[in-house]
Amino acid sequence: MLVETGHYALWLAGAMAFLQALLPTFCADRRTACALAVSAAKTQSALLTFSIAALGYGFIANDFAVRYIAAHSNSLLPWYYRLTAVWGG
């Protein structure tokens, strides 16, 4: 369940990136657009951090329902190898 929530957080981070791509066109005229761009960047950072942490939890918990985890991990690996498999895939 946590890994699926991380997946949705990744999609929301993509939406924040799209918002950040659009805001510079409005930022020259309005200060609120600039403030919104800063908030979008902070939100995107938090969502991406949560997403990678959720994936790491999935590796530690051996959540083999996720295809990426099933392809790059197994239950006999020590926890530190499973955690580094987040970046190793």
C-alpha positions in Angstrom: 0.0 0.0 0.0 2.8 2.4 0.8 4.5 1.7 -2.5 1.4 2.5 -4.4 1.1 5.8 -2.5 4.7 6.5 -3.5 3.7 5.9 -7.1 0.9 8.5 -6.8 3.3 10.9 -5.2 5.6 10.4 -8.2 2.7 11.4 -10.6 2.0 14.4 -8.5 5.6 15.4 -8.6 5.4 15.2 -12.4 2.4 17.6 -12.2 4.4 20.0 -10.1 7.2 19.8 -12.7 4.7 20.7 -15.4 3.5 23.6 -13.3 7.0 24.8 -12.8 7.5 24.7 -16.6 4.5 26.9 -17.1 5.0 29.5 -14.4 8.0 31.4 -15.8 5.8 32.8 -18.5 3.7 34.5 -15.8 6.5 35.1 -13.3 7.8 38.3 -15.0 4.6 40.2 -14.3 3.3 38.8 -11.0 4.9 38.1 -7.7 2.3 35.5 -6.8 3.3 33.4 -9.7 6.9 33.5 -8.4 5.8 32.5 -4.9 3.8 29.7 -6.4 6.8 28.5 -8.3 8.8 28.3 -5.1 6.0 26.4 -3.4 5.7 24.0 -6.3 9.5 23.3 -6.2 9.3 22.6 -2.5 6.3 20.4 -2.9 7.9 18.5 -5.8 11.0 17.9 -3.7 8.9 16.5 -0.8 6.9 14.3 -3.1 10.0 12.9 -4.8 11.6 12.2 -1.4 8.5 10.4 -0.3 8.3 8.4 -3.5 11.9 7.1 -3.3 11.5 6.4 0.4 8.3 4.4 -0.3 10.2 2.4 -3.0 13.0 1.8 -0.5 10.5 0.5 2.0 9.1 -1.8 -0.6 12.5 -3.3 -1.1 13.1 -3.7 2.6 9.7 -5.3 3.2 10.1 -7.6 0.2 6.9 -6.3 -1.5 7.2 -8.5 -4.6 3.8 -7.4 -5.9 5.7 -4.5 -7.5 7.3 -5.6 -10.7 10.5 -3.5 -10.3 11.1 -4.9 -6.8 10.4 -8.5 -8.0 12.9 -8.1 -10.8 15.8 -6.5 -8.8 15.5 -8.2 -5.4 15.0 -11.5 -3.6 14.2 -12.5 0.0 17.7 -13.9 0.6 19.6 -10.7 0.1 20.7 -8.7 3.2 18.7 -5.6 3.9 21.5 -3.2 2.8 21.7 -4.9 -0.7 17.9 -4.7 -1.0 18.0 -1.0 -0.1 20.7 -0.2 -2.6 18.8 -2.1 -5.3 16.6 1.0 -5.4 19.3 2.7 -7.4 20.8 -0.4 -8.9 18.0 -1.4 -11.2 
